[in-house]
Amino acid sequence: MSRAFKIPESVLVVIHTPALEVLLLKRADGGEHWQSVTGSKDTLDEPFTATAVREVREETGIDALAEGRVLVDWALENVYDIWPQWLHRYAPGVVRNRERLFGLCVPQGTPVRLSPREHVQWRWLPWREAALACFSPSNAEACLMLPRFHSPGPR
């Protein structure tokens, strides 16, 4: 049985409260790697919004479409080189990934239920501190952009 390769199109979802506290997740694959929710499309035709909703649910247990939550497509994309240690997950010759950015505003106190295969710890940090804690430069930059894209809640 052959293993399917990852699709080099993904999402980065900055989950935050109205007070701009950002949820960061510590990766299960070792080190001090803190990050926002990230994940690849399951199929080429899966919309980025559907990928964001699915990944948020899988990694945190949070329903991005529930009442009181606001998912915003920032209409920004990063294109970056895939880290060498992860190239084996992609088809031969694939070396770059396209990442779409989203923000998800959730009420203060929203429960978090981690997927233990992906993450081992979570924490809320003010947006500037979250940026400093992120291991990925694009994730840090997204945290710093949060005030510009913040949606204060349902209108």
SVG drawing of the C-alpha trace seen along z (x, -y; Angstrom):
<svg xmlns="http://www.w3.org/2000/svg" viewBox="-24 -47 41 49">
<polyline fill="none" stroke="black" stroke-width="0.4" points="0.0,0.0 1.5,-3.4 1.4,-6.4 -0.3,-9.5 1.9,-12.6 1.0,-15.8 -0.4,-18.6 1.9,-21.6 -1.0,-24.0 -1.8,-24.7 -3.3,-27.0 -2.1,-28.9 -4.8,-29.9 -4.1,-32.4 -6.7,-31.7 -7.2,-34.6 -9.5,-36.2 -11.1,-39.7 -8.3,-40.9 -5.8,-39.6 -4.4,-36.7 -3.1,-34.1 -3.4,-30.3 -0.1,-28.6 0.5,-24.9 3.7,-23.0 4.5,-20.4 4.7,-16.7 7.7,-15.9 10.2,-17.4 11.9,-20.7 10.4,-23.9 8.4,-24.5 5.4,-26.6 3.0,-27.5 -0.5,-28.3 -2.8,-25.8 -1.4,-24.7 -2.3,-22.0 -2.4,-20.9 -5.4,-20.5 -6.7,-16.9 -7.5,-17.2 -6.4,-19.7 -10.0,-21.0 -10.6,-21.5 -11.2,-25.2 -8.7,-26.9 -11.6,-27.8 -12.7,-24.2 -9.1,-23.2 -8.9,-25.9 -12.1,-24.7 -11.0,-21.1 -7.5,-21.7 -8.7,-23.9 -11.2,-21.1 -8.6,-18.4 -5.8,-20.2 -7.8,-22.0 -11.3,-20.6 -12.6,-24.1 -15.5,-24.5 -14.6,-27.5 -18.1,-27.9 -19.9,-27.8 -21.8,-30.8 -19.6,-33.5 -16.6,-32.6 -15.4,-34.6 -13.2,-33.0 -11.6,-35.6 -9.6,-34.8 -6.9,-37.4 -6.5,-36.9 -2.7,-36.7 -0.4,-33.8 3.1,-32.9 5.2,-30.7 8.2,-29.1 10.8,-26.4 9.7,-23.1 12.1,-22.3 14.5,-19.5 13.5,-17.1 9.9,-17.2 10.5,-16.9 9.9,-13.2 6.2,-13.9 5.8,-15.5 6.0,-14.1 9.5,-14.0 10.5,-17.4 8.1,-19.4 10.2,-21.8 7.8,-24.8 4.5,-25.2 1.8,-27.8 0.2,-28.8 -3.1,-30.8 -3.5,-32.9 -6.6,-33.1 -7.6,-34.5 -10.2,-33.0 -11.6,-35.1 -13.0,-32.9 -14.5,-33.9 -12.2,-34.2 -12.2,-30.8 -12.9,-28.7 -11.9,-25.1 -9.0,-23.6 -8.7,-19.8 -5.3,-18.9 -4.7,-16.1 -1.9,-14.3 -0.3,-12.9 0.4,-16.5 0.7,-18.7 1.5,-18.2 0.8,-21.6 -1.1,-24.8 -1.0,-28.3 -2.6,-31.8 -0.2,-34.7 -0.6,-38.4 -0.1,-38.8 3.4,-40.4 4.6,-37.6 3.1,-35.0 5.1,-36.3 8.3,-36.0 7.4,-32.4 6.7,-31.1 9.5,-29.0 8.3,-29.8 9.1,-33.3 5.9,-33.4 3.8,-32.4 5.5,-35.2 4.8,-37.7 1.1,-36.6 0.8,-37.2 2.3,-40.7 -0.3,-41.4 -3.2,-40.3 -4.3,-43.8 -4.7,-44.8 -7.0,-41.9 -8.8,-41.4 -12.5,-41.1 -14.0,-41.9 -16.8,-39.4 -20.2,-38.8 -21.7,-41.9"/>
</svg>
